[in-house]
């Protein structure tokens, strides 16, 4: 499923905030919907958690030969 991405023009000028990263990470783990107007740090945290969720799901399936 493709997620629409809306990036403000000045997104790279905002400093990275670790608290926003943590908030995005926790929002993903708790199943909160994605916020299209979220900051860069929040989106990065959510993406990091999403990648972790995908890799743990993939590793939970055993391949039987």
Secondary structure, DSSP 8 states (H G I E B T S, - for coil): --------TTGGGS---HHHHHHHHHHHHTT----TT--HHHHHHHHHHHHHHHHHHHHHS----
